[in-house]
Amino acid sequence: MVNEYIRYRIEVEMQAAFLSDYQKAGNYLRASPVCLGYELTQCEEEQECFILRIVWRSTADHMSKFRGSAEFQGFLGLIKPYVPKIEEMRHYALTSVCWERS
């Protein structure tokens, strides 16, 4: 399992469309067998900053299986206007340093 983090800076006037398009794009992520989950968060201190976390089975599955799929084409069609707004897009593996209150 690997987390992909995508940092966006979205101007206020684009935010409603951004959220709506990602709501729809989520259908393509859910349809992909290599996507294990996702969440989109918005910064409270800087409202223009968003972070999308997508959980993939592996980086290789994301890069080859998802990006080569029909689901990717539908996903990309919805989020393409926001690609220039990406400030970072990387894959991160979990380390042994973690804790979560249940």
Buried (B, 14 or more C-beta within 10 A) or exposed (E): EBBBEBBBEBEEEBBEEBEEBBEEBBEBBEEBEBBBEBEBEBEEEEEBBBBBBBBBBBBEBBBEBBBEBEBBEBBEEBBEEBEEBEEEEEBEEEEEEEEEEE
